[in-house]
Amino acid sequence: MTWLLIITGFGTGFLVGLTGVGGGALMTPLLMLLFGLAPQTAVGTDLWFASFTKIAASKVMFNKDLIDWQITKLLWYGSIPATIVTLFWLSYISAGHKDTMFIKQLIAAAILWAGIGLIFQPILQNLTIKSEVAQDISGIQGEVITIVAGAIIGILVTLTSVGAGALGTVVLLYLYPARLNPSRLIATEVAHAIPVAYIGSY
């Protein structure tokens, strides 16, 4: 079992380091189905694991100056408060011993969405690269939309541990097609996900 956990962690970490996405979509269901962890325990464990694997990946990206800190901070303005509020809500329903079946259903839906995101992200990237009229969202409206997107990602990640990479990169690619090339896109989303995963693991 120990070696199986090590292999699972290595494979997931390799995927996160290579693409910035897919960690939660793999690790959480594996912890539930293969190792028998309860949904909330699996989510917390995966977020704790993800925060450290993303730190390792982000160090390389930071040294290469790939992270767009302005976009990252806007995402944090939405995702970190949303993560904290969601944690308080999860504590409330856990204290009340209410049915948490909906969390399993939400995890399943998030994994499905992550799979769709992984499939269509390269297609969207290719269309963006080939497009000569790709326009980034800008101004106050752009900042507000980015913050709201961060909040949605924060809620989803805290509840399911899925979405920071698969959903986040698709959202950023849609909002900033000209500003973020593939390398900067991955680096920015990895940097954004670190505090969200760390806080959400509690």
C-alpha positions in Angstrom: 0.0 0.0 0.0 2.9 2.4 0.8 4.5 1.8 -2.6 1.2 2.2 -4.3 0.8 5.6 -2.6 4.3 6.6 -3.7 3.6 5.6 -7.3 0.3 7.4 -7.3 1.9 10.6 -5.8 4.8 10.4 -8.3 2.5 10.1 -11.3 0.2 12.9 -10.2 3.2 15.2 -9.4 4.7 14.5 -12.8 1.4 15.4 -14.5 1.1 18.6 -12.5 4.7 19.6 -13.2 4.3 19.0 -16.9 0.9 20.6 -17.5 -0.2 22.4 -14.4 -3.5 20.6 -14.5 -5.2 17.2 -13.7 -3.8 16.6 -10.2 -7.1 16.8 -8.3 -9.0 15.0 -11.1 -6.7 12.0 -10.6 -5.7 12.0 -6.9 -9.1 12.6 -5.2 -10.9 9.7 -7.0 -7.9 7.4 -6.5 -7.9 8.2 -2.7 -11.6 7.4 -2.5 -11.8 4.4 -4.7 -8.4 2.8 -4.3 -7.5 3.7 -0.7 -11.1 4.0 0.7 -10.8 7.5 2.1 -14.0 9.5 2.9 -14.8 12.3 0.4 -13.8 15.2 2.6 -10.7 13.4 3.8 -9.7 12.6 0.3 -10.2 16.3 -0.7 -8.2 17.6 2.2 -5.4 15.1 1.6 -5.2 15.9 -2.1 -5.1 19.7 -1.4 -2.3 19.3 1.1 -0.4 17.1 -1.4 -1.1 19.6 -4.3 0.1 22.6 -2.4 3.6 21.1 -2.0 3.9 19.7 -5.5 2.8 23.0 -7.0 5.4 24.9 -4.8 8.1 22.7 -6.4 6.8 23.3 -9.9 6.4 27.1 -9.3 10.0 27.5 -8.2 11.2 26.6 -11.6 8.6 28.8 -13.3 9.5 31.7 -11.0 13.2 31.5 -11.8 12.2 31.7 -15.5 10.0 34.7 -14.9 6.9 33.0 -16.3 4.4 33.9 -13.7 2.0 36.9 -14.4 1.7 38.3 -10.9 -0.9 40.8 -11.7 -3.4 38.2 -12.9 -2.4 35.9 -10.1 -3.2 38.6 -7.5 -6.6 39.3 -9.0 -7.4 35.6 -8.9 -6.3 35.5 -5.2 -8.6 38.4 -4.4 -11.5 36.2 -5.3 -10.2 32.6 -4.5 -8.7 33.0 -1.1 -11.8 34.7 0.6 -14.1 32.2 -1.2 -11.9 29.3 0.1 -12.1 30.5 3.7 -15.9 31.0 3.5 -16.4 27.6 2.0 -14.3 26.0 4.8 -16.5 27.6 7.4 -19.5 26.3 5.6 -18.0 22.8 5.4 -17.3 22.9 9.2 -20.9 23.9 9.8 -22.4 21.0 7.8 -19.9 18.5 9.4 -20.8 19.7 12.9 -24.5 19.2 12.1 -23.8 15.6 10.8 -25.8 16.5 7.6 -25.8 14.3 4.5 -22.6 15.0 2.5 -23.6 12.8 -0.5 -23.8 16.0 -2.5 -20.0 16.4 -2.1 -19.5 13.0 -3.9 -21.8 14.2 -6.7 -20.0 17.5 -6.9 -16.6 15.7 -7.1 -17.9 13.5 -9.9 -19.2 16.6 -11.8 -15.9 18.4 -11.2 -13.9 15.5 -12.5 -16.1 15.4 -15.6 -15.6 19.1 -16.1 -11.8 18.7 -15.6 -11.8 16.0 -18.3 -13.6 18.3 -20.7 -11.2 21.1 -19.9 -8.2 18.8 -20.5 -9.6 17.8 -23.9 -10.5 21.2 -25.1 -7.6 23.2 -23.6 -5.1 22.4 -26.4 -7.8 23.1 -29.1 -8.6 26.4 -27.5 -4.8 27.2 -27.3 -4.3 26.4 -31.0 -7.2 28.6 -32.0 -5.9 31.4 -29.9 -2.4 31.1 -31.2 -3.6 31.1 -34.8 -6.0 34.0 -34.3 -4.8 37.4 -35.3 -7.6 39.2 -33.4 -7.3 37.6 -30.0 -8.2 40.2 -27.4 -7.6 40.2 -23.7 -10.2 41.3 -21.3 -9.1 44.6 -19.8 -10.1 47.6 -17.5 -12.2 47.5 -14.4 -14.6 45.0 -16.0 -11.7 42.6 -16.7 -10.4 42.9 -13.2 -13.9 42.2 -11.7 -14.4 39.2 -14.0 -11.0 37.8 -13.1 -11.8 38.2 -9.3 -15.1 36.5 -9.7 -13.5 33.6 -11.7 -11.0 33.2 -8.9 -13.8 33.0 -6.3 -15.6 30.3 -8.3 -12.4 28.3 -8.7 -11.7 28.7 -4.9 -15.1 27.3 -4.0 -14.9 24.4 -6.4 -11.4 23.5 -5.4 -12.2 23.6 -1.6 -15.2 21.4 -2.1 -13.7 18.9 -4.5 -9.9 19.6 -4.9 -10.7 19.6 -8.6 -10.6 22.6 -10.9 -7.6 24.8 -10.0 -5.7 23.5 -13.0 -8.2 22.2 -15.5 -10.8 24.9 -15.0 -8.4 27.7 -14.1 -6.3 27.3 -17.2 -9.3 27.3 -19.5 -10.7 30.4 -17.8 -7.4 32.2 -18.1 -7.0 31.2 -21.7 -10.4 32.6 -22.5 -9.8 35.9 -20.6 -6.2 36.5 -21.6 -5.6 34.8 -24.9 -3.0 37.2 -26.2 -1.3 38.0 -22.8 -0.6 34.4 -21.7 1.3 32.0 -23.9 1.1 28.3 -22.9 4.1 28.5 -20.6 2.9 31.6 -18.8 -0.6 30.2 -18.6 0.5 27.1 -16.8 2.9 29.1 -14.5 0.3 31.6 -13.5 -2.3 29.0 -12.7 0.2 26.9 -10.7 1.2 30.0 -8.6 -2.4 30.9 -8.1 -3.3 27.4 -6.9 -0.7 27.1 -4.1 -2.3 29.2 -1.3 -5.8 28.0 -2.4 -4.8 24.4 -2.1 -2.9 25.0 1.2 -5.8 26.9 2.9 -8.4 24.5 1.5 -6.6 21.5 3.0 -7.7 22.6 6.4 
